[in-house]
Amino acid sequence: MKTFRFASVCLGLLCVLLLTGIIVLFLYDNGTITESEEKWSNMSHSFPFYNTTEDKNQLEINNHNLTKEAFVTKQQIQHLGWRNFRSSLYFLSTEEKGWEESRQDCVRRGADLVIINSEEEQRFLFDLKMRSWIGLTDKDKEGTWKWVDGTELTTG
């Protein structure tokens, strides 16, 4: 019986503490507790504390601006002949060139001919409905196909 009484008293104290905490948080959120806010605000100048509401707002503004810039950049990139798939960009040239000349053009642009790493990427390229060169060659040894990065072709 004493165990149940002790457990009941502990549970009652815990409820009182939780209720007090909820009331304090409610008052703080509604601006009733201003001294505490001023104290924390003053402390932030001398310690590395941050006003999380201001930081959150600033992060949201920065995220909005970066998203807007990324959208504009994506449109501009597509206008210049580039398309993206996952985290890669693909340049779609309208000029007809041979394999070597196309590769040199890619290198001048800071890129290289495409290395197809997945069926999804191959489908993406096929769906573009454009003739294009891929970065596969057997120039080192006839019949031994390698990608432009030096890796061997593993599937046919």
N, C-alpha and C positions, 0 to 999 in steps of 0.2 A: 504494500500500500504506500509506503514511504517513497518507493521508486517512482510510482505514478505521480505522486504529489510533486516530487522534485522535477520530473519531466514536464509536468504541467506548468510549474513556475518558470522553468527555462524557456518553454515555448511561449509563454506570455511575455517574458522579457524580450525575446527575439522579435515578437510582433510589435511591441512598443518601439524597439529600436528601428525596425523597418519603417513603421509609420512615421517616426520622427524624421528619418532620412528622406522619405517621400515628401513630407511637408517642407523640409529645408530646400529640396530640389525645386519644388513647385514655387516657393517664394523667390528663390534665386532666379529661376527662369522668367518670372513675372516682374523682375526689377525691384522687388521689395528689399533685397539685401544689396545695398549699394556700397557700403563700406568694404565689404569683402571683395567686390569687383574692383574698387579703387586700389585696394591693397595688392591684389594680384596684378593689376595693370602696372602699378609702380614697380613691383618686383620684376616684371618682365624686362625692365631696362637694366637691371643689375644681374639677373640670372638668365640662362638660356631657356626661358619659358616662352611659349607662343600663344597668342590669342587664337584659339582654334577656329572660332567663327570667322574672323578676318582671314585667316590662312585658307579656310575652306572656300570662302568667297573668291579669294584671289586665285586659288587653284582652278575653280570653276571657270573664271574669266580666262585664265591662261589656256585651259583645255578647249574652251569655245574658240578662242583665237587660233590655236594650232589646228583644230579641226577645220576651221574655215580656210586657213592657209593651205592645208593638205588638199581640200576639195578644189580650191583654185589651182593648185599645182597639178593635181591629177587631170583637170580639164586642159590646162596648158600643155601638159606632157602629151595627152592624146592628140591635141591639135598639131603638135610637132611630129606626129607619126609613131608615137610610142603607145603600147598597150601594156597593161599590167595583169599578171596572173599570180595570185598569192603574193609572195614578197619579191617577185622578179619583174623586170621591165623588158619588153620586147620591142625592138624597132622594126617598123614595117616600111621598107623602102619601096618607092614606086619606080625606081630605076632598075633596069635589067643589067646585071653584071654576072661575071663568072664567079666560081667559088672563091678563088684566091683574092680577087678584087673585092668581093663582098666581105671577106674576112678582114682585109686591110681597112675597109671602110668602118667596120665594127670596132676595130682596135683604135682607130682615130677618134671614135666616139666614146672611148673608155669602156668598151664592151667586147663581146666575142660572139661568134656564131652560137646558136642555141645548142645546149646539151640537154637531151630529153631524159629526165630522171623518173618519170612516172607515166602511167597510162592517162591520168588526168591531164598532165601537161601536154601529152601527145594529142589528146582530144581537143584541148584548148587551141593548139596550133592548127589542127585540121579544121576546126570550126571557123577559123579566120578566113578560110576559103581563098587563100593567096598562095601562089607558088613561092617557095622560099628554100634557101639553103640551110642545112643543119650542120653542126660542127662535128661531122664524122668524116674521117679520111683514112685512106690506106697508102698515103704518100711515102711513109717510111719503109713499108714492106707490103708489096702487092698481095691483097687478099686478107691482110691482118688489119682489121678496122679499129681505129682508136678515135676517141673524142679529142677535141682541140686542147683539153686540159691534160692529155696524156693517158687517161684511163681507157682500158680496153672495153670494147663492146661486149656485154655479157649476155644479152638476149637478142634474138633476131627478129 
